[in-house]
């Protein structure tokens, strides 16, 4: 790798390499130390093509979700199955892994800016800005950058566009799939909300069992499946379809922590 070689977004690969090594070293114990990340299905990762792979996942924190996936992906590519033991896999990480994030989030402070350089495809959200509901047109430059990331490598996206559970899938993800025809790999995570604060930086509680389940690629007919059909497939794949909700009386919940559980539960109002 040349010292001044850049990726399609103009980022120096040498600098990105060291950012991933340093950030990975600093965050490893968050998933293999005072917290434990239980992984299933990571053998799928090593058999994926070099590019045009879209990972879709539910979302629990701004940054910890993505960081954990960088660990799992690179560990798998280094021959580890369902394990991130021994951080030697960080020495030669996959450099063409990107993640979709809101531009305002990635510009809010030094750490987000560093992470943005490490792999963010920053977009302007069409439905929310600075904490307010908005309704604006999709920027074609954002669409182009997403396609550019897929053409170059792998892209992680959180199609609900929020860390709140059970929110609808944004139809834009289905349009991305129909436009770029990527291999779509679903991921379901849990435990991150209880481990970290909303940003995924501050540790809320230690000893939490986190989980990451990597599923087989979705079967999608890019030409004939409608946007609505793809949206529904995504909802089931990341276990956020409304039919998966189990309604229980609020008084049966024992404490505030249980109130925050999102998988397969919904508090009766």
C-alpha positions, -999 to +999 in steps of 0.1 A: +000+000+000+015+033-011+019+060+015-002+085-004-028+061-019-064+072-014-098+057-014-126+070-037-135+096-010-100+111-010-090+096+024-054+085+028-054+047+033-023+048+054-039+072+078-072+052+078-052+021+086-037+036+117-069+051+128-086+017+127-057+001+145-057+027+173-095+029+177-098-009+175-071-013+203-089+012+225-123-003+221-116-041+221-122-045+258-157-030+254-167-062+236-141-087+249-133-077+285-156-060+309-184-068+285-187-099+263-199-100+227-216-132+217-213-137+180-232-161+157-228-166+119-195-148+114-184-176+090-206-159+064-182-129+063-152-146+049-171-159+019-185-125+008-171-108-023-147-079-021-173-053-029-210-045-033-221-059+000-247-041+021-250-049+058-284-040+073-289-039+110-311-027+138-295+003+157-289+008+194-261+034+198-245+059+175-210+044+174-206+012+194-227-008+169-204+001+140-172-004+160-183-039+171-190-048+134-155-036+124-141-059+150-162-089+140-157-084+102-119-082+105-116-110+130-136-133+107-115-123+077-085-133+098-098-168+103-116-164+136-152-178+138-176-162+161-147-147+181-127-115+184-101-130+207-066-117+201-066-083+184-039-092+159-066-091+133-063-053+135-029-052+120-042-057+085-079-046+086-101-044+056-099-008+046-129-006+022-156-010+049-179+020+052-210+029+073-239+053+066-243+080+092-260+114+096-237+143+086-247+163+117-237+134+139-203+129+123-195+166+126-204+170+163-170+168+179-135+155+174-142+118+179-170+116+154-148+134+129-120+109+134-145+080+130-159+097+099-124+096+083-122+059+093-152+050+071-183+072+073-205+079+043-222+110+058-256+119+045-281+146+052-313+130+067-344+139+048-367+135+078-348+150+108-323+178+114-310+193+146-336+175+166-365+188+145-388+170+121-382+181+085-392+171+050-366+177+024-354+162-009-328+135-010-295+149-021-282+132-053-246+135-040-256+114-010-271+087-033-239+089-054-216+085-024-235+054-012-232+038-046-195+048-046-190+030-013-207-001-025-187-001-057-155+001-037-163-023-008-187-031+020-213-007+034-231-009+068-265+008+071-291+011+098-323+013+077-345+026+106-324+057+107-327+059+145-316+041+177-352+038+188-366+003+184-396-007+163-394+024+140-403+019+103-377+010+078-367+040+056-378+033+020-345+049+008-327+017+018-349-003-006-342+021-034-305+017-027-309-020-030-328-018-063-303+007-077-271-011-068-282-047-065-258-056-036-256-087-016-277-078+015-266-093+048-288-088+078-274-083+113-293-083+146-277-068+176-287-066+213-273-055+246-256-024+233-282-001+247-277-015+282-239-014+279-234+021+266-250+055+265-269+066+234-237+077+216-220+044+224-191+061+240-197+062+278-200+029+295-233+026+314-229-009+329-203-036+329-209-074+327-235-071+300-238-099+275-240-083+240-250-103+210-245-100+172-262-125+149-251-124+112-277-140+090-275-155+055-279-130+026-314-121+017-330-134-014-341-104-034-354-101-069-339-067-078-360-063-109-394-076-097-396-071-060-413-038-051-399-012-027-426-022-002-417-059-006-380-052+001-389-030+031-409-059+046-381-084+040-357-060+058-381-056+087-383-094+093-346-098+086-334-074+114-363-085+136-381-052+137-414-061+119-445-050+139-458-086+139-428-096+161-440-074+190-452-091+221-475-069+241-473-072+279-489-052+307-467-024+320-471-035+356-455-068+348-422-051+340-399-053+371-376-024+367-364+004+344-338-017+327-365-042+316-385-012+303-357-006+278-357-041+263-365-039+226-364-073+211-399-088+208-414-066+235-436-036+236-451-019+266-489-017+266-499+019+269 
